[in-house]
Amino acid sequence: VHLVESGGGLVQAGGSLRLSCVGSGFTFDDYVISWFRQAPGKQRELVAAITRGGSTNYADSAKGRFTISRDNAANTMYLQMNSLKPEDTAVYYCNARRQFLPAYDYWGQGTQVTVSS
């Protein structure tokens, strides 16, 4: 099983980035796919999630700025991040959690997002 993130980088405040996460080795359609992030010295937090049916959930900090989406045929999910702020600086991780029992749970290796002021 693999989850591989890409798309991180350095961007100025107000800019945009699009993160991608490609999954392999599991039935992508059966999983809730989420993005988490972890800033230095802070706990990992949920940013956004999308179910196999396309229902989405966002952290308050992401609402109105970030959009999560998935392409089940390509085993890929995306996080479009607009109007980025310095406080969005973190390592972003994608997560896949099976919606049925057993609830398998997989993580990517993370991608760094740095927003300069």
KOLTORMAR-520311 format. One line per field, with one value per atom (N, C-alpha, C, O): residue number from 0; x, y, z. Coordinates in steps of 0.001 Angstrom, whole numbers, always signed. Last residue first. Layout:
N
resi = NUM / ...
X = X / ...
Y = Y / ...
Z = Z / ...
END
This chain:
117
resi = 116 / 116 / 116 / 116 / 115 / 115 / 115 / 115 / 114 / 114 / 114 / 114 / 113 / 113 / 113 / 113 / 112 / 112 / 112 / 112 / 111 / 111 / 111 / 111 / 110 / 110 / 110 / 110 / 109 / 109 / 109 / 109 / 108 / 108 / 108 / 108 / 107 / 107 / 107 / 107 / 106 / 106 / 106 / 106 / 105 / 105 / 105 / 105 / 104 / 104 / 104 / 104 / 103 / 103 / 103 / 103 / 102 / 102 / 102 / 102 / 101 / 101 / 101 / 101 / 100 / 100 / 100 / 100 / 99 / 99 / 99 / 99 / 98 / 98 / 98 / 98 / 97 / 97 / 97 / 97 / 96 / 96 / 96 / 96 / 95 / 95 / 95 / 95 / 94 / 94 / 94 / 94 / 93 / 93 / 93 / 93 / 92 / 92 / 92 / 92 / 91 / 91 / 91 / 91 / 90 / 90 / 90 / 90 / 89 / 89 / 89 / 89 / 88 / 88 / 88 / 88 / 87 / 87 / 87 / 87 / 86 / 86 / 86 / 86 / 85 / 85 / 85 / 85 / 84 / 84 / 84 / 84 / 83 / 83 / 83 / 83 / 82 / 82 / 82 / 82 / 81 / 81 / 81 / 81 / 80 / 80 / 80 / 80 / 79 / 79 / 79 / 79 / 78 / 78 / 78 / 78 / 77 / 77 / 77 / 77 / 76 / 76 / 76 / 76 / 75 / 75 / 75 / 75 / 74 / 74 / 74 / 74 / 73 / 73 / 73 / 73 / 72 / 72 / 72 / 72 / 71 / 71 / 71 / 71 / 70 / 70 / 70 / 70 / 69 / 69 / 69 / 69 / 68 / 68 / 68 / 68 / 67 / 67 / 67 / 67 / 66 / 66 / 66 / 66 / 65 / 65 / 65 / 65 / 64 / 64 / 64 / 64 / 63 / 63 / 63 / 63 / 62 / 62 / 62 / 62 / 61 / 61 / 61 / 61 / 60 / 60 / 60 / 60 / 59 / 59 / 59 / 59 / 58 / 58 / 58 / 58 / 57 / 57 / 57 / 57 / 56 / 56 / 56 / 56 / 55 / 55 / 55 / 55 / 54 / 54 / 54 / 54 / 53 / 53 / 53 / 53 / 52 / 52 / 52 / 52 / 51 / 51 / 51 / 51 / 50 / 50 / 50 / 50 / 49 / 49 / 49 / 49 / 48 / 48 / 48 / 48 / 47 / 47 / 47 / 47 / 46 / 46 / 46 / 46 / 45 / 45 / 45 / 45 / 44 / 44 / 44 / 44 / 43 / 43 / 43 / 43 / 42 / 42 / 42 / 42 / 41 / 41 / 41 / 41 / 40 / 40 / 40 / 40 / 39 / 39 / 39 / 39 / 38 / 38 / 38 / 38 / 37 / 37 / 37 / 37 / 36 / 36 / 36 / 36 / 35 / 35 / 35 / 35 / 34 / 34 / 34 / 34 / 33 / 33 / 33 / 33 / 32 / 32 / 32 / 32 / 31 / 31 / 31 / 31 / 30 / 30 / 30 / 30 / 29 / 29 / 29 / 29 / 28 / 28 / 28 / 28 / 27 / 27 / 27 / 27 / 26 / 26 / 26 / 26 / 25 / 25 / 25 / 25 / 24 / 24 / 24 / 24 / 23 / 23 / 23 / 23 / 22 / 22 / 22 / 22 / 21 / 21 / 21 / 21 / 20 / 20 / 20 / 20 / 19 / 19 / 19 / 19 / 18 / 18 / 18 / 18 / 17 / 17 / 17 / 17 / 16 / 16 / 16 / 16 / 15 / 15 / 15 / 15 / 14 / 14 / 14 / 14 / 13 / 13 / 13 / 13 / 12 / 12 / 12 / 12 / 11 / 11 / 11 / 11 / 10 / 10 / 10 / 10 / 9 / 9 / 9 / 9 / 8 / 8 / 8 / 8 / 7 / 7 / 7 / 7 / 6 / 6 / 6 / 6 / 5 / 5 / 5 / 5 / 4 / 4 / 4 / 4 / 3 / 3 / 3 / 3 / 2 / 2 / 2 / 2 / 1 / 1 / 1 / 1 / 0 / 0 / 0 / 0
X = +5495 / +4696 / +5244 / +4697 / +5295 / +6063 / +5191 / +4275 / +4518 / +3924 / +4681 / +4698 / +5206 / +5725 / +5167 / +5323 / +4622 / +4059 / +4571 / +4387 / +5893 / +6053 / +5410 / +5625 / +4156 / +4772 / +4775 / +3775 / +4072 / +3981 / +4675 / +5644 / +3750 / +4979 / +4994 / +5843 / +395 / +1489 / +2671 / +2611 / -1245 / -722 / +340 / +1078 / -4240 / -2938 / -2557 / -3413 / -6190 / -5833 / -4412 / -3482 / -9082 / -7676 / -7421 / -8300 / -11398 / -11126 / -9626 / -8976 / -12891 / -11966 / -11550 / -11379 / -15650 / -14785 / -14130 / -14770 / -15470 / -16094 / -15122 / -13916 / -14002 / -15311 / -16031 / -17088 / -10546 / -11615 / -12936 / -12994 / -8749 / -9360 / -10570 / -11493 / -5857 / -6955 / -7467 / -6708 / -4336 / -4748 / -5888 / -6778 / -1592 / -2855 / -3081 / -2144 / -222 / -259 / -1602 / -2641 / +1969 / +632 / +692 / +1531 / +3657 / +3758 / +2342 / +1612 / +3074 / +3043 / +3463 / +3604 / +1513 / +2804 / +2796 / +2543 / -654 / -890 / +401 / +369 / +222 / -190 / -594 / -851 / +568 / +1741 / +1373 / +2140 / -1980 / -1509 / -266 / -67 / -3451 / -2633 / -2099 / -1811 / -5511 / -5394 / -4581 / -4989 / -6072 / -6003 / -5889 / -6137 / -5468 / -5336 / -5132 / -4143 / -6834 / -6560 / -6574 / -7575 / -5936 / -6293 / -5854 / -4665 / -6997 / -6376 / -6801 / -7868 / -6367 / -7145 / -6302 / -5077 / -6617 / -5934 / -6880 / -8067 / -7294 / -6792 / -6047 / -4992 / -8573 / -7119 / -6484 / -5280 / -11176 / -10637 / -9116 / -8453 / -11612 / -11510 / -10909 / -10209 / -10490 / -10720 / -10522 / -9395 / -11588 / -10995 / -11375 / -12442 / -10921 / -11620 / -10907 / -9785 / -11207 / -10752 / -11566 / -12767 / -10164 / -11145 / -10528 / -9468 / -9856 / -9349 / -10502 / -11648 / -11376 / -10060 / -9554 / -8904 / -13750 / -13735 / -12421 / -12352 / -12144 / -13404 / -13279 / -12775 / -9911 / -9811 / -11054 / -11001 / -10526 / -9424 / -9315 / -8698 / -12427 / -12846 / -11776 / -12092 / -11978 / -11674 / -12093 / -12112 / -14595 / -13423 / -13227 / -14189 / -15823 / -15790 / -14497 / -13435 / -17997 / -16764 / -16946 / -18056 / -18997 / -19306 / -18007 / -17044 / -18340 / -18080 / -18483 / -18327 / -18468 / -19590 / -19415 / -20244 / -16253 / -16295 / -17421 / -17347 / -15598 / -16023 / -16012 / -15788 / -12965 / -13978 / -14298 / -13402 / -11681 / -11929 / -13011 / -13866 / -9166 / -10358 / -10462 / -9466 / -7492 / -7735 / -9033 / -9892 / -6798 / -7532 / -7735 / -8100 / -3486 / -4893 / -5513 / -4842 / -949 / -1510 / -3005 / -3699 / +122 / -435 / -923 / -1262 / +3228 / +1776 / +1333 / +2062 / +5884 / +5453 / +3966 / +3483 / +5262 / +6263 / +5717 / +5159 / +2122 / +3088 / +4082 / +3767 / +583 / +1252 / +2311 / +3273 / -2531 / -1293 / -727 / -1445 / -4396 / -4045 / -2806 / -2131 / -6932 / -5665 / -5544 / -6466 / -8464 / -8364 / -6983 / -6009 / -10908 / -9580 / -9525 / -10434 / -12447 / -12501 / -11068 / -10140 / -12569 / -11907 / -12338 / -12563 / -13216 / -13793 / -13349 / -13710 / -11776 / -13188 / -13781 / -14753 / -9282 / -9402 / -10853 / -11131 / -8219 / -9398 / -9783 / -10521 / -4608 / -5863 / -6999 / -6768 / -2376 / -2342 / -3585 / -3615 / -2140 / -1985 / -1970 / -1608 / -2882 / -2913 / -2729 / -3112 / -1598 / -1922 / -1835 / -840 / -2389 / -2061 / -2532 / -3721 / -1452 / -2009 / -1574 / -525 / -2137 / -1518 / -2229 / -3440 / -1595 / -2470 / -1685 / -700 / -1572 / -888 / -1945 / -3041 / -1370 / -2106 / -1148 / -71 / -994 / -818 / -1590 / -2356 / -1126 / -2091 / -2026 / -2912 / +2349 / +1001 / +74 / +434 / +4228 / +3978 / +2549 / +1657 / +5516 / +4636 / +4462 / +4542 / +7184 / +7236 / +6383 / +6515 / +5493 / +6537 / +6461 / +5774 / +3709 / +4096 / +5184 / +5732 / +3267 / +2693 / +3028 / +2669 / +2340 / +3185 / +2502 / +1326 / +2246 / +1837 / +2828 / +3996 / +1230 / +2339 / +1818 / +1062 / +685 / +71 / +1228 / +2105 / +542 / +1288 / +343 / -645 / +847 / +0 / +882 / +1841
Y = +35414 / +36646 / +37791 / +38893 / +32194 / +33333 / +34579 / +34761 / +28984 / +30231 / +31392 / +31546 / +25749 / +26910 / +28171 / +28398 / +22406 / +23648 / +24788 / +24787 / +19218 / +20486 / +21626 / +21788 / +16200 / +17170 / +18529 / +18936 / +12724 / +14155 / +15003 / +14581 / +10069 / +10497 / +11997 / +12474 / +8902 / +9235 / +9748 / +9851 / +6210 / +7572 / +7706 / +6766 / +4324 / +4490 / +5966 / +6846 / +1936 / +3344 / +3504 / +2887 / -183 / +48 / +1544 / +2316 / -1308 / +80 / +298 / +894 / -4273 / -3603 / -2223 / -2011 / -2058 / -2868 / -3957 / -4503 / +792 / -431 / -1160 / -917 / +2862 / +3188 / +1977 / +2108 / +3242 / +2435 / +2728 / +2831 / +6101 / +5282 / +4564 / +5186 / +7717 / +6921 / +6007 / +5234 / +10877 / +9726 / +9028 / +9674 / +13034 / +12454 / +11152 / +10445 / +15837 / +14393 / +13966 / +14490 / +18548 / +18066 / +16579 / +16126 / +20496 / +19302 / +18770 / +18568 / +24060 / +22774 / +21678 / +21902 / +27146 / +26455 / +25197 / +25263 / +28629 / +27367 / +26563 / +25422 / +31000 / +29982 / +28666 / +27686 / +32551 / +31981 / +30886 / +29944 / +31504 / +32360 / +31743 / +30532 / +31487 / +30883 / +31928 / +33067 / +31529 / +32565 / +32065 / +32211 / +27969 / +29350 / +30300 / +29923 / +24748 / +25709 / +27100 / +27364 / +21731 / +23030 / +24052 / +24205 / +18600 / +19691 / +20986 / +21292 / +15422 / +16725 / +17651 / +17498 / +11988 / +13048 / +14323 / +14292 / +9074 / +10317 / +11262 / +11321 / +6942 / +6704 / +7921 / +7803 / +7423 / +7628 / +7374 / +7565 / +6996 / +6240 / +6323 / +5409 / +8862 / +7455 / +6618 / +5638 / +11706 / +11058 / +9568 / +9071 / +14277 / +12966 / +12483 / +12809 / +17250 / +16506 / +15176 / +14972 / +20159 / +18779 / +18095 / +18335 / +23433 / +22534 / +21159 / +20999 / +26344 / +25053 / +24241 / +24345 / +28586 / +28765 / +27479 / +27519 / +27925 / +29077 / +29299 / +30109 / +26417 / +26723 / +28008 / +29026 / +26100 / +25804 / +26212 / +26334 / +26567 / +27339 / +27163 / +27982 / +24642 / +26042 / +26875 / +27784 / +21791 / +22527 / +23978 / +24476 / +20205 / +21088 / +21609 / +21837 / +17587 / +18197 / +19000 / +18532 / +16212 / +16832 / +17434 / +17740 / +13470 / +14411 / +14929 / +14182 / +11518 / +12904 / +13916 / +15117 / +8865 / +9437 / +10901 / +11474 / +8443 / +7777 / +8342 / +8307 / +11723 / +10331 / +9731 / +10429 / +13784 / +13516 / +12029 / +11185 / +16427 / +15017 / +14888 / +15762 / +18635 / +18371 / +16880 / +16158 / +18805 / +19965 / +19784 / +20665 / +17765 / +17523 / +18838 / +19852 / +17958 / +18338 / +18047 / +18077 / +17132 / +16936 / +17239 / +16828 / +19692 / +18381 / +18329 / +19349 / +21547 / +21420 / +20008 / +19235 / +21881 / +22070 / +21929 / +22167 / +22780 / +22530 / +22832 / +23902 / +21420 / +22508 / +22199 / +21425 / +19170 / +19295 / +20373 / +20255 / +18136 / +18901 / +18981 / +18877 / +15982 / +16483 / +17362 / +17324 / +15071 / +15788 / +16260 / +16857 / +11921 / +13171 / +13785 / +13111 / +9762 / +10326 / +11689 / +12506 / +6771 / +8211 / +8722 / +8184 / +4068 / +4815 / +6277 / +6928 / +2561 / +2163 / +3051 / +2812 / +3373 / +3753 / +3497 / +4150 / +2102 / +3537 / +3936 / +4734 / -634 / -245 / +1182 / +1419 / -630 / -809 / -296 / +389 / -60 / -1227 / -1439 / -2327 / +3512 / +2240 / +1115 / +1300 / +6989 / +5764 / +4536 / +4514 / +10205 / +9024 / +7791 / +7577 / +13444 / +12227 / +11041 / +10899 / +16876 / +15640 / +14472 / +14513 / +20326 / +19086 / +17906 / +17932 / +23367 / +22211 / +20969 / +20609 / +26720 / +25460 / +24380 / +24465 / +30297 / +29028 / +27864 / +28015 / +33357 / +32474 / +31178 / +30979 / +34698 / +35042 / +34156 / +34201 / +34573 / +34740 / +35270 / +36158 / +32600 / +33821 / +33848 / +33219 / +29309 / +30246 / +31479 / +31402 / +26299 / +27626 / +28578 / +28644 / +23095 / +24021 / +25312 / +25415 / +20175 / +21148 / +22071 / +21870 / +18240 / +19558 / +20592 / +21761 / +14985 / +15890 / +17240 / +17378 / +11816 / +13203 / +13947 / +13574 / +8614 / +9486 / +10882 / +11107 / +5692 / +6991 / +7947 / +8079 / +2177 / +3433 / +4604 / +4531 / -1198 / +0 / +1247 / +1347
Z = +4297 / +4477 / +3643 / +3674 / +2787 / +3286 / +3344 / +2542 / +3476 / +2990 / +3617 / +4838 / +2590 / +3300 / +2658 / +1458 / +2895 / +2352 / +3220 / +4437 / +2247 / +2957 / +2182 / +981 / +2538 / +1632 / +2324 / +2915 / +3500 / +3758 / +2707 / +2077 / +3115 / +3782 / +4080 / +4834 / +3904 / +3021 / +3823 / +5049 / +5617 / +5568 / +4485 / +4188 / +6267 / +5641 / +5569 / +5474 / +7760 / +7829 / +7295 / +7815 / +7819 / +7534 / +7416 / +7032 / +9461 / +9104 / +8928 / +9787 / +8125 / +9046 / +8526 / +7326 / +7871 / +8707 / +7859 / +6961 / +5675 / +6138 / +7045 / +6999 / +4793 / +5354 / +5897 / +6514 / +5474 / +4894 / +5588 / +6813 / +4880 / +5929 / +5359 / +4832 / +4048 / +3505 / +4607 / +5192 / +3942 / +4740 / +4031 / +3478 / +3345 / +2941 / +3718 / +4087 / +5000 / +4838 / +4266 / +4668 / +5044 / +4714 / +4386 / +3608 / +7297 / +6469 / +6283 / +7253 / +7012 / +7714 / +6744 / +5542 / +6861 / +6765 / +7633 / +8836 / +7353 / +6648 / +6488 / +6027 / +8347 / +9321 / +8668 / +9368 / +6040 / +6721 / +7722 / +7917 / +3690 / +4771 / +5405 / +5316 / +434 / +1485 / +2451 / +2081 / -1493 / -462 / +720 / +1872 / -1909 / -2382 / -1198 / -53 / -2696 / -1601 / -2187 / -2871 / -3400 / -3977 / -2861 / -2160 / -3158 / -2255 / -2926 / -3007 / -4434 / -4576 / -3434 / -2839 / -5170 / -4561 / -4566 / -4686 / -7176 / -6829 / -6119 / -6441 / -8830 / -7461 / -6922 / -6299 / -11144 / -11160 / -9800 / -9628 / -10463 / -11593 / -11648 / -12137 / -8466 / -8103 / -9237 / -8981 / -7665 / -8947 / -8703 / -8731 / -5454 / -5701 / -7083 / -7604 / -3501 / -4543 / -4747 / -4282 / -1517 / -1646 / -2726 / -2852 / -1342 / -1942 / -2085 / -2691 / +722 / +241 / -342 / +97 / +1395 / +750 / +100 / -944 / +2591 / +1713 / +986 / +61 / +5326 / +4640 / +3821 / +4294 / +6868 / +5437 / +4648 / +3424 / +9473 / +8900 / +7388 / +6706 / +10031 / +9904 / +9208 / +8441 / +7933 / +9149 / +8935 / +7809 / +6072 / +6154 / +7566 / +8299 / +4128 / +5443 / +5533 / +5122 / +1582 / +2068 / +3459 / +3895 / -400 / +678 / +1275 / +1450 / -2250 / -2589 / -1536 / -1756 / -1656 / -2395 / -2742 / -3450 / -140 / -1445 / -2301 / -3529 / +1295 / +1325 / -75 / -1064 / +2269 / +1253 / +1258 / +1228 / +4328 / +4059 / +3005 / +2861 / +5630 / +4818 / +4577 / +4616 / +7920 / +7070 / +6286 / +6278 / +11190 / +9959 / +9221 / +9816 / +12542 / +12516 / +11165 / +10133 / +14829 / +13488 / +13542 / +14472 / +17105 / +16800 / +15359 / +14759 / +16876 / +17008 / +16675 / +16053 / +16311 / +17683 / +17907 / +19014 / +12981 / +14022 / +15413 / +15656 / +11836 / +11915 / +13028 / +13933 / +9871 / +11156 / +11059 / +10300 / +8423 / +8412 / +9822 / +10816 / +6266 / +7575 / +7410 / +6381 / +4106 / +4238 / +5677 / +6233 / +3257 / +4014 / +3855 / +3519 / +2089 / +1858 / +2526 / +2374 / +2798 / +3028 / +2889 / +3493 / +438 / +1503 / +1571 / +550 / -1684 / -405 / +756 / +1908 / -3925 / -3822 / -2442 / -2062 / -3702 / -3405 / -3139 / -2244 / -2526 / -3307 / -2943 / -1987 / -2764 / -2029 / -2908 / -3904 / -4248 / -3380 / -2535 / -1683 / -4095 / -4792 / -3778 / -2616 / -4617 / -3828 / -4687 / -5857 / -4672 / -5469 / -4585 / -3892 / -4197 / -3462 / -4294 / -4580 / -4534 / -5074 / -4205 / -3562 / -4027 / -3589 / -4236 / -4455 / -5325 / -5475 / -5087 / -5731 / -4114 / -4384 / -4551 / -3996 / -4299 / -4360 / -4583 / -5158 / -2320 / -3460 / -3327 / -2384 / +18 / -1010 / -2232 / -3086 / +608 / +1151 / +58 / -714 / -1731 / -972 / -459 / -1029 / -1287 / -1969 / -1097 / +129 / -1746 / -1135 / -1954 / -3176 / -1620 / -2017 / -1243 / -226 / -2922 / -1911 / -2422 / -3506 / -4801 / -5019 / -3967 / -4106 / -3510 / -4292 / -4359 / -4025 / -1813 / -1996 / -2890 / -2999 / -2027 / -2372 / -2660 / -3605 / -411 / -660 / -882 / -29 / -858 / -910 / -1101 / -1832 / +0 / +0 / +0 / +765
END
